[in-house]
Amino acid sequence: MKNKRYELLRKFEKKWIALNKNSSKVLASGKTIEEVEKSLKNIKEKASIIEYIMPFNSYFSPLCL
């Protein structure tokens, strides 16, 4: 069984993306968050989620102070 989220996001690795309300469609993408916001203004859409897609072969461990 394929992972739907992986299939949706794999081509956006190392980019910022904007997702619709139910996270089923990428509305805009870019190398910077500013590019994504500009694209959203041009298409007159509101994104529910804007996130950075990290490389799939890496790990993220947040530093907690």
C-alpha positions in Angstrom: 0.0 0.0 0.0 1.4 3.4 -1.0 1.5 6.3 1.4 -0.7 9.0 0.0 1.0 11.8 1.8 4.4 10.7 0.5 3.1 10.5 -3.0 1.7 14.0 -2.7 4.8 15.6 -1.3 7.8 13.7 -2.7 8.3 16.1 -5.6 8.4 19.1 -3.2 11.4 17.9 -1.2 13.5 20.8 0.2 10.7 23.3 -0.7 8.0 25.3 1.1 4.5 24.4 0.2 0.9 25.6 0.8 -1.8 23.0 1.3 -5.6 23.3 1.1 -7.9 22.9 4.1 -7.9 19.1 4.1 -4.2 18.7 3.1 -5.1 16.9 -0.1 -3.8 19.4 -2.6 -0.7 21.5 -2.9 -1.8 25.1 -3.8 1.7 26.6 -4.2 5.3 25.8 -3.7 8.7 27.6 -3.8 12.2 27.7 -2.5 11.2 30.4 0.1 8.1 31.1 2.1 7.9 34.5 0.4 7.6 32.8 -3.1 4.7 30.6 -1.7 2.9 33.7 -0.3 3.3 35.6 -3.6 1.9 32.6 -5.5 -1.1 32.4 -3.2 -1.8 36.0 -3.8 -1.6 35.6 -7.5 -4.1 32.7 -7.5 -6.3 34.3 -4.8 -6.3 31.2 -2.6 -6.0 30.9 1.1 -3.8 28.1 2.4 -4.6 26.3 5.7 -1.1 25.0 6.1 2.3 26.3 5.0 5.2 24.0 5.7 8.7 23.1 4.7 9.2 19.7 3.3 12.5 18.3 4.6 14.6 15.8 2.6 13.0 12.3 3.1 16.4 10.7 3.8 17.1 12.9 6.8 16.0 13.3 10.4 14.8 16.2 12.5 15.4 16.5 16.2 14.2 19.8 17.7 16.3 21.3 20.4 14.3 21.8 23.6 15.7 24.2 26.2 
